[in-house]
Amino acid sequence: MSKSMSKSGGESASTAGALSYTQLYGSPVKARYSLRFSGLIELNYKDYNTETKYMGNKFKSSSQTFEQKFRLRANGFIYHPKLLNYFAEITFNNSKTKYKAADDSTWNARDISYTLSTTFLPTRPVSLDVFATRSYNKMDGVTVFDGDSVSNFYGARFYSTLKKFPNIRIEYSHWDYSTDRMTGKRAYDEFLGGFDIIKEKVEYKFSIDKLDTTLSGNWNAIKTKYFLVYSLSKYSYPNRDFSSTRITLNTKTQFNKGNSLWTAFQYYKIDTSRLISFSADYKPQPLKNIYHDYNFEFTSSKSGEQTSDRYTLAGIWRYRISNRIFARANMRIQYGTVNDDDRYAYKLDTTFNYGKPYKIYDFNALYNFILSQEKNSNDLSFMENSLDLNLSTRKYKWGKIFAGYRFSYRTFKYSFNSPYETESDLGDNSSTVEHKARLGSHVRGPWKASWSVELEARFMDSSGNKLNSFESVWLGESQNAKKIRHYTASCHFRYPILKRGSIILSGSYTTGQTNSQDIRKYNYEGRFNYTFFRGLNFTAWWREEFRSKGWWNTGILTTNREFYTDTRTRDYEFDLYYTWRQMFFSLELTSTKLDEGYAISETRRFNLKASRTF
């Protein structure tokens, strides 16, 4: 057999044979086969260090990890690209980690995986995929988890896209995982007078077999698109075996004059649990300026001894009253049972939006009303009225100025119906009034710089029983307490550098009171990124944040306030990336420090990576 070099489909073929055959798609031609190799070599070094100081004590820990990754791929076709394509890959990973803490230890991990996939008749209406993957992993050095594990995944997919027939996809897959490793437990040794770890060898294996059948197409007689999936799965575990069945059917029917109907049906059964659901969305043609959608949903489920049925009706109406006034209403009603106990809920959400341009200004007003109630094991009712007013300039020499005001009034009632006899059930009955005003500007210049400044004032007063209120907790940047007086100033600045990078600076400062206790919070951060020359990118980022102990003074946290402390956080990160031809280098350095007064912790991470593809 003579060998020569050729190219097909943009890929270089390393071999070509002189065998001949009668091609299924034309006249006799010379048979060919191609083989193209590619790969990756990657080295990675990680160094993590953590230092903690707590109540006069000092703790240190560190880890150093060296990782190696090698990957070799081969892909091509046999006889003809339209007859059979194949892909093969082998990947090897090796890592070694040294831990330094109270006791030093070393952890070694190695894994190797093989992948093979082939596609028969890839461009024809009928095609077949066959695939398989095998992975082997070995760990040692860990105290009680040394051992080996093996996983296998294989299967086949059949496709059919014949005209005048539904599109068919049938897939079978098998996945199994087995492990043989050492484990252990703590036991008291009377002879040694202390606890010891008793090791034992454990073998564990489970598998999943799955068969999926998919049908999709168009039913032209009723102008309906459908998508049907039938799935069977079998699970095998050391203790027991069980199976599952899933059926889903989605349809879309397009009627005349723009009316459409979407439906979704699902049946799912696994072990002792069952779920049946059906939903329909009807989108009729708009009535003049009224756009309306309707939804119905039914859900029935059973899990163990609990059964539930739920019915849902929902509607959305959107009405353009005039060119400047727009209204929206959303209503949702639910009714059902859980173990023969009645449950119901409803929610009404309405919005009126008014906008008007005047000379160089844009004015917008938004009113929102929400009313909801839910009755199940707990009783919950909520009502909110809010009004937003916004004014901004459209034309300004360097940018625009904006101002806004928001008023909201909400009531919240919650009660927990305990199955046990208690003197008073836990609950909440509160009302909240909140005002928020802001003033700011977005500015362009000088040169290509852009920056913004914003001032904000927030007043909130709440009354009622807040002992168990959901509104009395601190969540992220949002504080909800009985009384808030907060004043915030923030700014943001960005300046591009010669189309190669940019400088970004931002910060904010908040002062005021929470529940009549002084609070203070500020943060500032900066980011610098620059491309020195082709392929070399540098990024630097740092951030500091401070919160006074009064920041945590919320309505629900009323005890042990003497333990609250100021909190200071500092983060910085430096990244350097360089790409040259098929080689890639990266260097990453990050640091995080948290100071809570009685405890200080700092974590530093260093990561160096080099890789080459071929």
C-alpha positions in Angstrom: 0.0 0.0 0.0 1.4 3.4 -1.0 0.9 6.4 1.3 0.6 10.0 0.4 -0.4 13.3 2.0 -3.8 14.9 1.1 -6.2 17.4 2.5 -10.0 17.0 2.9 -12.5 19.4 4.5 -9.7 21.7 5.8 -8.1 18.8 7.8 -4.7 17.3 6.8 -4.9 13.6 6.2 -1.8 11.8 7.3 -2.4 8.6 5.2 -4.3 7.7 2.0 -4.8 4.2 0.7 -5.2 3.0 -2.9 -8.1 0.6 -2.2 -11.1 1.2 -4.5 -14.8 0.5 -4.1 -18.2 1.6 -5.5 -19.2 4.6 -3.6 -22.8 4.6 -2.4 -23.2 8.2 -3.4 -21.8 8.2 -6.9 -19.4 6.6 -9.4 -16.5 4.4 -8.3 -13.7 6.3 -6.6 -10.6 5.5 -4.7 -11.2 4.8 -1.1 -9.4 7.0 1.4 -8.9 7.2 5.1 -7.5 10.0 7.2 -5.8 10.3 10.5 -5.1 13.6 12.2 -3.4 13.9 15.6 -3.6 16.8 18.1 -2.8 17.0 21.8 -2.1 19.1 24.9 0.6 19.2 27.5 -0.1 21.3 30.6 1.8 21.9 33.8 0.2 23.7 36.8 1.6 24.7 40.1 -0.7 26.0 43.0 0.4 27.4 46.3 -2.3 28.2 48.9 -1.5 29.7 52.4 -4.0 30.5 55.2 -3.2 32.2 58.4 -5.8 32.8 61.2 -5.6 34.6 64.5 -8.3 34.0 67.0 -8.4 35.2 70.6 -4.6 35.3 70.9 -4.1 32.0 69.1 -2.4 31.6 65.7 -3.1 28.9 63.1 -1.3 28.3 59.8 -1.9 25.9 57.0 -0.6 25.6 53.5 -0.7 23.3 50.5 1.4 23.0 47.4 0.1 21.2 44.4 1.8 20.2 41.1 -0.4 19.0 38.3 0.5 17.4 35.0 -2.0 16.8 32.2 -1.3 15.1 28.9 -3.9 14.6 26.2 -3.7 13.0 22.7 -6.5 13.1 20.2 -7.0 11.4 16.8 -9.8 12.0 14.4 -10.6 11.4 10.8 -12.7 9.3 8.5 -12.6 5.8 6.9 -13.2 5.3 3.2 -15.1 8.6 2.8 -16.1 11.5 5.1 -19.8 10.7 4.4 -19.5 7.1 5.4 -17.7 6.9 8.8 -16.1 9.5 11.0 -14.3 8.7 14.2 -12.8 10.4 17.2 -10.4 8.9 19.8 -8.8 10.5 22.9 -6.6 9.5 25.8 -6.0 11.8 28.8 -3.7 11.4 31.7 -3.7 13.5 34.8 -1.2 13.3 37.7 -1.1 15.6 40.7 0.8 15.7 44.0 -0.3 17.8 46.9 1.6 18.5 50.1 -0.4 19.7 53.1 1.2 21.5 56.0 -0.9 22.1 59.1 -0.9 20.4 62.5 0.2 17.2 60.7 2.0 17.2 57.4 0.7 14.9 54.7 1.0 14.2 51.0 -1.8 13.3 48.6 -1.2 11.7 45.2 -3.9 11.4 42.5 -3.7 9.8 39.1 -6.3 9.2 36.5 -6.4 8.1 32.9 -9.4 8.1 30.6 -10.0 6.6 27.1 -12.7 7.9 24.7 -13.8 6.5 21.4 -16.8 7.6 19.2 -17.8 6.9 15.7 -20.5 8.2 13.4 -21.9 6.2 10.5 -23.5 8.1 7.6 -23.1 11.5 9.3 -24.7 13.5 6.4 -27.5 11.1 5.5 -31.1 11.1 6.8 -30.3 8.0 8.8 -27.2 7.9 10.9 -25.7 6.1 13.9 -23.4 7.1 16.7 -21.4 4.7 18.9 -19.5 6.0 21.9 -17.6 4.7 24.9 -15.5 6.2 27.7 -13.5 4.4 30.4 -11.8 6.3 33.3 -9.5 5.0 36.0 -8.6 6.9 39.1 -6.2 6.1 41.9 -5.6 8.1 45.1 -3.1 7.5 47.9 -1.7 9.5 50.8 -5.1 10.5 52.2 -5.6 9.2 55.7 -8.5 6.8 55.2 -9.6 7.3 51.6 -6.8 5.6 49.6 -8.1 3.4 46.8 -9.0 3.0 43.2 -12.1 3.8 41.2 -13.2 2.8 37.7 -16.1 4.2 35.6 -17.5 3.1 32.2 -19.8 4.9 30.0 -20.9 3.6 26.6 -23.9 3.6 24.3 -25.3 4.3 20.9 -27.6 6.9 19.2 -29.8 6.4 16.2 -31.1 9.4 14.1 -33.7 9.5 11.4 -34.8 12.6 9.6 -36.6 11.1 6.6 -39.0 13.3 4.8 -42.8 12.8 5.4 -41.9 11.0 8.7 -41.3 12.3 12.2 -37.7 13.0 13.3 -36.6 10.1 15.4 -33.8 9.9 18.0 -33.2 6.7 20.0 -30.3 6.5 22.5 -29.2 3.8 24.8 -26.5 4.5 27.4 -24.9 2.6 30.3 -22.9 4.1 33.1 -21.3 2.2 36.0 -19.0 3.2 38.7 -17.0 1.0 41.1 -14.6 1.8 43.8 -12.2 -0.2 45.9 -10.7 1.9 48.7 -9.8 2.1 52.3 -12.1 3.8 54.7 -12.2 4.0 58.5 -13.9 5.0 61.6 -13.0 6.3 65.1 -13.1 3.7 67.9 -12.0 3.9 71.5 -8.9 1.7 72.3 -8.9 0.7 76.0 -5.3 -0.5 75.8 -4.0 2.8 74.4 -6.5 4.8 76.5 -7.7 6.9 73.5 -9.3 6.9 70.1 -7.9 5.1 67.1 -8.8 4.9 63.5 -9.8 1.4 62.4 -9.3 0.9 58.6 -11.2 -1.4 56.4 -11.4 -2.1 52.7 -14.8 -1.3 51.1 -16.0 -2.3 47.6 -18.9 -0.3 46.1 -20.5 -0.4 42.7 -23.6 1.1 41.1 -24.9 1.4 37.5 -27.5 3.2 35.5 -29.0 2.0 32.2 -31.1 4.4 30.2 -33.1 4.3 27.0 -34.5 7.5 25.5 -36.8 7.7 22.5 -37.6 11.1 20.9 -40.1 12.0 18.2 -40.6 15.5 16.8 -42.3 16.9 13.8 -45.2 18.8 12.4 -48.9 17.8 12.2 -49.8 20.0 9.2 -53.5 19.1 9.3 -54.0 21.0 12.6 -50.9 23.3 12.3 -49.2 21.7 15.3 -45.6 21.2 16.2 -44.9 18.4 18.7 -42.0 17.0 20.7 -42.4 13.7 22.5 -39.8 12.0 24.8 -40.1 8.6 26.3 -37.4 7.6 28.8 -36.8 4.4 30.8 -34.0 4.1 33.4 -32.8 1.4 35.6 -30.7 2.1 38.7 -28.7 -0.6 40.4 -27.2 0.0 43.9 -25.6 -2.4 46.4 -28.6 -2.2 48.7 -31.5 -2.2 46.2 -32.6 -1.7 42.5 -35.3 0.5 41.2 -36.4 2.0 37.9 -38.0 5.2 36.5 -40.2 6.2 33.6 -40.6 9.7 32.1 -42.9 10.8 29.4 -43.1 14.4 28.1 -45.1 15.9 25.3 -44.9 19.5 24.2 -47.0 21.0 21.5 -47.5 24.3 19.8 -50.6 25.0 17.7 -50.9 28.1 15.6 -54.5 29.1 14.8 -55.6 31.7 12.3 -55.4 35.5 13.1 -52.4 35.1 15.4 -53.9 32.9 18.1 -51.6 30.2 19.5 -51.8 27.4 22.1 -48.8 25.8 23.9 -49.3 22.6 25.9 -46.9 20.6 28.1 -47.6 17.2 29.6 -45.3 15.2 31.9 -45.5 11.9 33.6 -42.6 10.9 35.9 -42.4 7.9 38.1 -39.3 6.8 40.1 -39.2 4.3 42.8 -42.2 5.2 45.1 -42.6 8.7 43.8 -44.9 9.9 41.0 -45.6 13.2 39.3 -48.2 14.1 36.7 -48.5 17.6 35.3 -50.3 19.4 32.5 -50.1 23.0 31.5 -51.7 25.1 28.6 -50.8 28.6 27.6 -53.3 30.4 25.3 -52.1 33.5 23.5 -55.0 35.0 21.6 -54.9 37.8 19.1 -54.7 41.3 20.7 -58.0 43.2 21.1 -57.2 46.6 19.8 -54.8 47.9 22.4 -55.3 45.0 24.9 -52.7 42.1 24.9 -53.7 39.2 27.0 -52.4 35.7 27.8 -54.0 32.9 29.8 -52.5 29.9 31.6 -53.8 26.7 33.2 -51.8 24.2 35.1 -52.5 20.9 36.9 -50.0 19.0 39.0 -50.5 15.8 40.9 -47.7 14.2 42.9 -47.2 11.4 45.4 -44.1 10.8 47.5 -44.1 8.3 50.3 -47.3 8.9 52.4 -47.9 12.4 51.0 -50.2 13.1 48.1 -51.0 16.5 46.6 -53.1 18.0 43.8 -52.9 21.6 42.6 -54.8 23.6 40.1 -53.5 27.0 38.8 -55.2 29.7 36.7 -53.3 32.8 35.6 -53.8 35.7 33.3 -51.8 38.6 32.0 -53.4 41.7 30.6 -51.4 44.6 29.0 -53.3 47.7 27.9 -51.9 50.8 26.2 -54.3 53.5 27.3 -52.6 56.2 25.3 -49.2 56.9 23.9 -48.0 57.9 27.3 -50.0 55.6 29.7 -49.4 51.9 29.8 -51.2 49.5 32.3 -50.4 45.9 33.2 -52.3 43.4 35.4 -51.2 39.9 36.4 -53.4 37.6 38.4 -52.7 34.1 39.6 -55.0 31.7 41.6 -54.1 28.4 43.0 -56.2 25.7 44.7 -55.3 22.2 45.8 -55.0 19.6 48.5 -52.2 18.0 50.5 -53.3 14.8 52.1 -56.9 16.0 51.9 -56.0 19.4 53.5 -57.2 22.3 51.5 -54.6 24.8 50.2 -55.2 28.0 48.3 -53.3 31.1 47.2 -53.8 34.1 45.0 -51.7 37.0 43.8 -52.7 40.3 42.1 -50.0 42.5 40.6 -50.9 45.7 38.8 -48.8 48.4 37.3 -49.5 51.8 35.7 -46.7 53.5 33.8 -46.8 57.1 32.6 -44.0 58.8 30.6 -43.7 62.2 29.0 -40.8 64.1 27.4 -40.7 67.8 28.0 -38.1 69.9 26.2 -34.7 68.4 27.3 -36.2 66.3 30.1 -37.7 62.8 30.3 -40.3 62.2 33.1 -41.5 58.8 34.1 -44.0 57.7 36.8 -44.7 54.1 37.9 -47.3 52.9 40.3 -47.4 49.3 41.5 -49.9 47.5 43.6 -49.4 43.9 44.9 -51.8 41.9 46.9 -51.2 38.2 47.8 -52.5 35.6 50.2 -51.5 32.0 50.9 -53.1 29.5 53.1 -51.4 26.2 53.8 -49.6 25.0 56.9 -48.8 28.7 57.4 -51.0 31.7 56.7 -49.4 34.5 54.8 -50.7 37.7 53.4 -48.9 40.6 51.8 -49.9 44.0 50.4 -47.7 46.7 48.9 -48.3 50.1 47.3 -45.3 51.8 45.6 -44.8 54.9 43.5 -41.7 55.7 41.5 -41.0 59.1 40.0 -38.0 59.7 37.8 -36.7 62.7 35.9 -33.6 62.9 33.7 -32.1 65.1 31.0 -31.7 64.0 27.4 -29.3 66.6 26.3 -26.4 67.9 28.3 -23.0 69.2 27.3 -21.0 66.4 29.0 -23.7 63.8 29.9 -27.0 63.8 31.8 -28.4 64.4 35.2 -31.1 62.2 36.8 -33.2 62.3 39.9 -35.6 59.8 41.4 -38.0 59.3 44.3 -39.6 56.1 45.6 -42.4 55.7 48.1 -43.6 52.3 49.3 -46.1 51.1 51.9 -46.4 47.4 52.7 -48.1 45.2 55.2 -47.0 41.7 56.1 -49.0 39.1 58.1 -47.6 35.7 58.9 -48.7 33.0 61.3 -47.4 29.5 61.8 -50.1 27.0 62.5 -48.4 24.5 64.8 -49.9 21.0 65.1 -49.1 21.2 68.8 -51.1 23.1 71.4 -49.3 26.3 72.2 -50.3 29.5 74.0 -49.6 31.6 70.9 -48.4 30.6 67.5 -45.3 32.3 66.1 -46.1 35.0 63.6 -45.6 38.5 62.4 -48.0 41.4 61.9 -46.2 44.5 60.7 -46.4 47.5 58.4 -43.5 49.4 56.7 -43.2 52.8 55.2 -40.1 53.6 53.1 -38.9 56.7 51.3 -35.9 56.6 49.0 -34.5 59.6 47.0 -31.5 59.8 44.7 -29.8 62.4 42.7 -26.9 61.8 40.3 -25.2 62.3 36.9 -23.5 60.4 34.2 -20.7 62.4 32.7 -18.5 62.0 29.6 -15.1 63.6 29.5 -12.6 65.1 29.7 -11.1 63.3 26.8 -12.5 59.7 26.7 -13.2 59.4 30.4 -16.6 58.5 31.7 -17.8 58.8 35.3 -20.9 58.9 37.4 -21.8 60.3 40.8 -25.0 59.4 42.8 -26.4 60.5 46.2 -29.1 58.5 47.9 -31.2 58.9 51.1 -33.3 56.1 52.6 -35.8 56.5 55.4 -37.7 53.5 56.6 -40.1 53.0 59.6 -41.7 49.8 60.6 -44.3 49.0 63.3 -45.9 45.9 64.7 -44.6 42.6 66.0 -41.2 42.1 64.4 -40.0 39.3 66.7 -40.3 36.6 64.0 -40.5 38.9 61.0 -38.9 37.9 57.7 -38.3 41.7 57.2 -36.1 41.9 60.3 -33.0 40.2 59.0 -30.0 41.5 57.2 -29.7 40.1 53.7 -26.5 41.1 51.7 -26.6 44.8 51.0 -30.2 45.3 52.0 -31.1 46.1 55.6 -34.6 45.8 57.0 -35.1 46.9 60.6 -37.7 48.9 62.6 -36.0 52.3 61.8 -33.5 53.2 59.1 -31.9 56.5 58.3 -29.2 55.9 55.7 -27.3 58.4 53.5 -25.1 57.0 50.7 -22.7 58.6 48.2 -21.2 56.6 45.4 -19.0 57.2 42.3 -17.6 55.3 39.3 -14.8 56.3 37.0 -13.5 54.7 33.8 -10.7 55.9 31.5 -9.4 53.9 28.4 -5.7 53.7 27.7 -4.6 53.9 24.1 -7.2 51.2 23.1 -5.0 48.7 24.9 -6.6 48.8 28.4 -8.5 50.8 30.9 -8.5 52.1 34.5 -11.7 51.7 36.5 -12.2 53.2 40.0 -15.4 53.0 42.1 -16.4 53.5 45.7 -19.3 54.3 48.0 -19.8 55.6 51.5 -22.9 55.1 53.8 -23.6 56.7 57.1 -26.6 57.1 59.3 -28.5 55.0 61.8 -30.1 51.6 62.1 -32.5 51.3 65.0 -31.1 54.5 66.4 -27.6 53.2 66.5 -24.9 54.8 64.4 -23.7 52.9 61.3 -20.9 53.4 58.8 -19.9 51.5 55.7 -17.6 52.3 52.9 -15.8 50.4 50.1 -13.5 51.3 47.2 -12.0 49.3 44.5 -9.9 49.7 41.4 -9.1 47.7 38.3 -6.3 48.1 35.8 -6.0 46.0 32.6 -3.6 46.5 29.8 -2.3 44.6 26.8 1.4 45.4 26.5 1.9 43.8 23.2 0.2 41.0 21.2 -0.5 38.1 23.4 0.6 39.7 26.8 -2.3 40.8 29.0 -2.0 42.1 32.6 -4.9 42.7 35.1 -4.7 44.1 38.6 -7.7 44.4 41.0 -8.0 45.4 44.6 -11.0 46.1 46.9 -11.4 47.2 50.5 -14.6 47.3 52.5 -15.5 48.4 56.1 -18.7 47.9 58.1 -19.1 49.3 61.6 -20.6 47.0 64.2 -23.9 49.0 64.1 -24.4 47.7 60.5 -25.5 44.4 61.9 -28.0 46.0 64.3 -31.3 44.6 62.9 -34.6 44.1 64.5 -34.3 40.4 65.0 -30.7 40.4 66.4 -31.5 41.9 69.8 -29.2 39.7 72.0 -25.5 39.6 72.5 -24.9 42.9 70.7 -21.8 43.5 72.8 -20.1 40.8 70.6 -20.7 42.8 67.4 -17.5 44.2 66.0 -16.3 46.3 63.1 -15.6 44.2 60.0 -12.9 45.0 57.4 -12.2 43.1 54.2 -9.4 43.5 51.8 -9.0 41.7 48.5 -6.4 42.0 45.7 -5.6 40.0 42.5 -2.9 40.2 39.9 -3.2 38.2 36.6 -0.7 37.9 33.8 -1.5 36.0 30.6 0.8 35.4 27.6 0.1 33.5 24.4 2.8 32.8 21.8 1.9 30.6 18.9 0.6 27.3 20.5 2.0 28.0 23.9 0.1 29.6 26.8 1.4 30.9 30.1 -0.5 32.4 33.1 0.4 33.7 36.5 -2.3 34.5 39.1 -1.9 35.9 42.6 -4.8 36.6 44.9 -5.1 37.5 48.6 -8.2 37.9 50.9 -8.0 39.3 54.4 -10.9 39.4 56.8 -10.6 41.4 60.1 -13.4 40.9 62.6 -11.6 42.2 65.6 -11.4 39.1 67.7 -10.5 37.0 64.6 -8.3 37.8 61.6 -7.9 35.5 58.7 -5.8 35.9 55.5 -5.7 33.6 52.5 -3.1 33.8 49.7 -3.2 31.9 46.5 -0.5 31.6 43.8 -1.1 29.8 40.5 1.4 29.3 37.7 0.3 27.4 34.5 2.0 26.6 31.3 0.5 24.6 28.4 1.2 23.8 24.7 -1.1 22.4 22.1 -0.1 20.6 19.0 
